[in-house]
């Protein structure tokens, strides 16, 4: 997750609050005892700070570099040089230059901390950079430790830094460090208390201005009034995101941690009950629910909090989410736009296997049909293209991807036959070579941002000659739909009715056992994802004109060390000649369990000089 406060653009699920400048280090004033050498250093620093404050980044960078040429270890020149580099990144269009400047800023800040390990500003600024670009738990942990340094330093100086507290809370939440004086739970509480105090001060100022208190100390000023109102509104948005994070942490605490919580001092929870683990867990859950309600009340545009509130209450207290039976487009778009940059790495760390399982099922379909390839395919909810990598060898015509997240689509658009979309760097030899045509051949023929329930063939084809798709796949897409009737009906409309072999649909979803399922056949889980029973999916598939020709239990990923329960469906419509559930044995297990034959085909295809 990126920081709550970031030097880059605001993020939603990662709960980034707003774009801010790095903290600038201020030099000591010049005195008469300074040598000419020291005076030059301090002059470059002052000139650099003046240029940075006025927005003249090239001049600021030039002055800081001149300062560091005289003294490479000058603490404040290094810190502010890194700040100028980061600010310049936001205005740079060349991606290579952006990466180079960001890497330089990180290197400079690491150098400062090697000399001054307790420099709170350097620690905070480096943490921002690391957390904003974190692609691993290790980097997020380093960022959390750096924020903790900034907090410890400010605490020692009795100057609470709510920004460092808020970002540390987000980082600690992601790595699962919930408890302790610097854990996510306590850090969220401290940040919330500080910002609520700021809101109260602003509101008191507004009241005094409007009501003209008898002291006459505050006179009404329209510009000042509007400015104060904007500040309150902005701080309420910050609070909404903080309460969302706090509620999430409380909901994930174990019963034993909840018992610790009610026995410790809390800034937000009045825990007079909860002498047992079960009672303490109930205290955590009720306060988590209250926190999520506050998040929604403070910011009616916090779609992530709205969705999670609905998940916590079973849809009974979710505002606009009541009775929708699916996650809103705004929630899905916000979730995956925020997740896009680290999506592949984070899922890889969770053992995510659905794209490969879908590829194996598609390969087995071709084997049963005695065909070499599908003529066209739709990757529904394609994301960054993880499933597309497994599908492309099996498609000799258009491969179209559709998703609500434009940032995900941007990443999928960068994928070629030899690069991206799940391929590791060591597997992409020659990917940047202009000599290999495949290095320039996009993995997808077309990428579209659209709602899967309403997308039309004309919208998805966009210039391609497609009468309908021979194959549609949806990898972990149905977890954002409860009621899948409209979705499957639209998939049937998008299928190729003229294919004599029929058209096929392969998808995964999280599983709820038939005996545990509610009457609807689906349930919104506390994770915010939907789970479906086999009986429900079978019923809806039949009503949409599909036959189930394959089914098996799967483990889509790990979550908090536990296996997520899932299932994989293979459906057929039209004139198919495959018997129902014939792809699997009588126990519902896949015949080709290890997928070795399919893996060989994919690797062979990548290595060959294929022409698409």
Secondary structure in CASP SS format (residue, H / E / C, confidence):
PFRMAT SS
TARGET T0000
AUTHOR 0000-0000-0000
METHOD secondary structure of the structure
MODEL  1
X C 1.00
X C 1.00
X C 1.00
X C 1.00
X E 1.00
X E 1.00
X C 1.00
X C 1.00
X C 1.00
X C 1.00
X C 1.00
X C 1.00
X C 1.00
X C 1.00
X C 1.00
X C 1.00
X C 1.00
X E 1.00
X E 1.00
X C 1.00
X C 1.00
X C 1.00
X C 1.00
X C 1.00
X C 1.00
X C 1.00
X C 1.00
X C 1.00
X C 1.00
X C 1.00
X C 1.00
X C 1.00
X C 1.00
X C 1.00
X C 1.00
X H 1.00
X H 1.00
X H 1.00
X H 1.00
X H 1.00
X H 1.00
X H 1.00
X H 1.00
X H 1.00
X H 1.00
X H 1.00
X H 1.00
X H 1.00
X H 1.00
X H 1.00
X H 1.00
X H 1.00
X H 1.00
X H 1.00
X C 1.00
X C 1.00
X H 1.00
X H 1.00
X H 1.00
X H 1.00
X H 1.00
X H 1.00
X H 1.00
X H 1.00
X H 1.00
X H 1.00
X H 1.00
X H 1.00
X H 1.00
X H 1.00
X C 1.00
X C 1.00
X C 1.00
X C 1.00
X H 1.00
X H 1.00
X H 1.00
X H 1.00
X H 1.00
X H 1.00
X H 1.00
X H 1.00
X H 1.00
X H 1.00
X H 1.00
X H 1.00
X H 1.00
X H 1.00
X H 1.00
X H 1.00
X H 1.00
X C 1.00
X C 1.00
X C 1.00
X H 1.00
X H 1.00
X H 1.00
X H 1.00
X H 1.00
X H 1.00
X H 1.00
X H 1.00
X H 1.00
X H 1.00
X H 1.00
X H 1.00
X H 1.00
X H 1.00
X H 1.00
X H 1.00
X H 1.00
X H 1.00
X H 1.00
X H 1.00
X H 1.00
X C 1.00
X C 1.00
X C 1.00
X C 1.00
X H 1.00
X H 1.00
X H 1.00
X H 1.00
X H 1.00
X H 1.00
X H 1.00
X H 1.00
X H 1.00
X H 1.00
X H 1.00
X H 1.00
X H 1.00
X C 1.00
X C 1.00
X C 1.00
X C 1.00
X H 1.00
X H 1.00
X H 1.00
X H 1.00
X H 1.00
X H 1.00
X H 1.00
X H 1.00
X H 1.00
X H 1.00
X H 1.00
X H 1.00
X H 1.00
X H 1.00
X H 1.00
X H 1.00
X H 1.00
X H 1.00
X H 1.00
X H 1.00
X C 1.00
X C 1.00
X C 1.00
X C 1.00
X C 1.00
X H 1.00
X H 1.00
X H 1.00
X H 1.00
X H 1.00
X H 1.00
X H 1.00
X H 1.00
X H 1.00
X H 1.00
X H 1.00
X H 1.00
X H 1.00
X H 1.00
X C 1.00
X C 1.00
X C 1.00
X C 1.00
X C 1.00
X C 1.00
X C 1.00
X C 1.00
X H 1.00
X H 1.00
X H 1.00
X H 1.00
X H 1.00
X H 1.00
X H 1.00
X H 1.00
X H 1.00
X H 1.00
X H 1.00
X H 1.00
X H 1.00
X H 1.00
X H 1.00
X H 1.00
X H 1.00
X H 1.00
X H 1.00
X H 1.00
X H 1.00
X H 1.00
X H 1.00
X H 1.00
X H 1.00
X H 1.00
X H 1.00
X H 1.00
X C 1.00
X C 1.00
X C 1.00
X C 1.00
X C 1.00
X C 1.00
X C 1.00
X C 1.00
X C 1.00
X C 1.00
X H 1.00
X H 1.00
X H 1.00
X H 1.00
X H 1.00
X H 1.00
X H 1.00
X H 1.00
X H 1.00
X H 1.00
X H 1.00
X H 1.00
X H 1.00
X H 1.00
X H 1.00
X H 1.00
X H 1.00
X H 1.00
X H 1.00
X H 1.00
X H 1.00
X H 1.00
X H 1.00
X H 1.00
X H 1.00
X H 1.00
X H 1.00
X H 1.00
X H 1.00
X H 1.00
X H 1.00
X C 1.00
X C 1.00
X H 1.00
X H 1.00
X H 1.00
X H 1.00
X H 1.00
X H 1.00
X H 1.00
X H 1.00
X H 1.00
X C 1.00
X C 1.00
X C 1.00
X C 1.00
X C 1.00
X C 1.00
X C 1.00
X C 1.00
X C 1.00
X C 1.00
X C 1.00
X C 1.00
X C 1.00
X H 1.00
X H 1.00
X H 1.00
X H 1.00
X H 1.00
X H 1.00
X H 1.00
X H 1.00
X H 1.00
X H 1.00
X H 1.00
X H 1.00
X H 1.00
X H 1.00
X H 1.00
X H 1.00
X H 1.00
X H 1.00
X H 1.00
X H 1.00
X H 1.00
X H 1.00
X C 1.00
X C 1.00
X C 1.00
X C 1.00
X H 1.00
X H 1.00
X H 1.00
X H 1.00
X H 1.00
X H 1.00
X H 1.00
X H 1.00
X H 1.00
X H 1.00
X H 1.00
X C 1.00
X C 1.00
X C 1.00
X C 1.00
X C 1.00
X H 1.00
X H 1.00
X H 1.00
X C 1.00
X C 1.00
X C 1.00
X C 1.00
X E 1.00
X C 1.00
X C 1.00
X H 1.00
X H 1.00
X H 1.00
X H 1.00
X H 1.00
X H 1.00
X H 1.00
X H 1.00
X H 1.00
X H 1.00
X H 1.00
X H 1.00
X H 1.00
X H 1.00
X H 1.00
X H 1.00
X H 1.00
X H 1.00
X H 1.00
X H 1.00
X H 1.00
X C 1.00
X C 1.00
X C 1.00
X C 1.00
X H 1.00
X H 1.00
X H 1.00
X H 1.00
X H 1.00
X H 1.00
X H 1.00
X H 1.00
X H 1.00
X H 1.00
X H 1.00
X H 1.00
X H 1.00
X H 1.00
X H 1.00
X H 1.00
X C 1.00
X C 1.00
X C 1.00
X C 1.00
X E 1.00
X C 1.00
X C 1.00
X E 1.00
X E 1.00
X E 1.00
X E 1.00
X C 1.00
X C 1.00
X C 1.00
X C 1.00
X C 1.00
X H 1.00
X H 1.00
X H 1.00
X H 1.00
X H 1.00
X H 1.00
X H 1.00
X H 1.00
X H 1.00
X E 1.00
X C 1.00
X C 1.00
X C 1.00
X E 1.00
X E 1.00
X E 1.00
X E 1.00
X E 1.00
X C 1.00
X C 1.00
X H 1.00
X H 1.00
X H 1.00
X H 1.00
X H 1.00
X H 1.00
X H 1.00
X H 1.00
X C 1.00
X C 1.00
X E 1.00
X C 1.00
X C 1.00
X E 1.00
X C 1.00
X C 1.00
X C 1.00
X C 1.00
X C 1.00
X H 1.00
X H 1.00
X H 1.00
X C 1.00
X C 1.00
X C 1.00
X C 1.00
X C 1.00
X C 1.00
X C 1.00
X C 1.00
X C 1.00
X H 1.00
X H 1.00
X H 1.00
X H 1.00
X C 1.00
X E 1.00
X C 1.00
X C 1.00
X C 1.00
X E 1.00
X E 1.00
X E 1.00
X E 1.00
X C 1.00
X C 1.00
X C 1.00
X C 1.00
X C 1.00
X C 1.00
X C 1.00
X H 1.00
X H 1.00
X H 1.00
X H 1.00
X H 1.00
X C 1.00
X C 1.00
X C 1.00
X C 1.00
X C 1.00
X C 1.00
X C 1.00
X E 1.00
X C 1.00
X E 1.00
X E 1.00
X E 1.00
X E 1.00
X C 1.00
X C 1.00
X C 1.00
X H 1.00
X H 1.00
X H 1.00
X E 1.00
X C 1.00
X C 1.00
X C 1.00
X H 1.00
X H 1.00
X H 1.00
X H 1.00
X H 1.00
X H 1.00
X H 1.00
X H 1.00
X H 1.00
X H 1.00
X E 1.00
X C 1.00
X C 1.00
X C 1.00
X C 1.00
X C 1.00
X C 1.00
X C 1.00
X E 1.00
X E 1.00
X E 1.00
X E 1.00
X E 1.00
X E 1.00
X E 1.00
X E 1.00
X E 1.00
X C 1.00
X C 1.00
X H 1.00
X H 1.00
X H 1.00
X C 1.00
X C 1.00
X C 1.00
X C 1.00
X C 1.00
X E 1.00
X E 1.00
X E 1.00
X C 1.00
X C 1.00
X C 1.00
X C 1.00
X C 1.00
X E 1.00
X E 1.00
X E 1.00
X C 1.00
X H 1.00
X H 1.00
X H 1.00
X H 1.00
X H 1.00
X H 1.00
X H 1.00
X H 1.00
X H 1.00
X H 1.00
X C 1.00
X C 1.00
X C 1.00
X E 1.00
X E 1.00
X E 1.00
X E 1.00
X E 1.00
X E 1.00
X E 1.00
X E 1.00
X C 1.00
X C 1.00
X C 1.00
X E 1.00
X E 1.00
X C 1.00
X C 1.00
X E 1.00
X E 1.00
X C 1.00
X C 1.00
X E 1.00
X E 1.00
X E 1.00
X E 1.00
X E 1.00
X E 1.00
X E 1.00
X E 1.00
X C 1.00
X C 1.00
X C 1.00
X C 1.00
X C 1.00
X C 1.00
X C 1.00
X C 1.00
X C 1.00
X C 1.00
X E 1.00
X C 1.00
X C 1.00
X C 1.00
X C 1.00
X C 1.00
X E 1.00
X C 1.00
X C 1.00
X C 1.00
X C 1.00
X C 1.00
X H 1.00
X H 1.00
X H 1.00
X H 1.00
X H 1.00
X H 1.00
X H 1.00
X H 1.00
X H 1.00
X H 1.00
X H 1.00
X H 1.00
X C 1.00
X C 1.00
X C 1.00
X C 1.00
X C 1.00
END
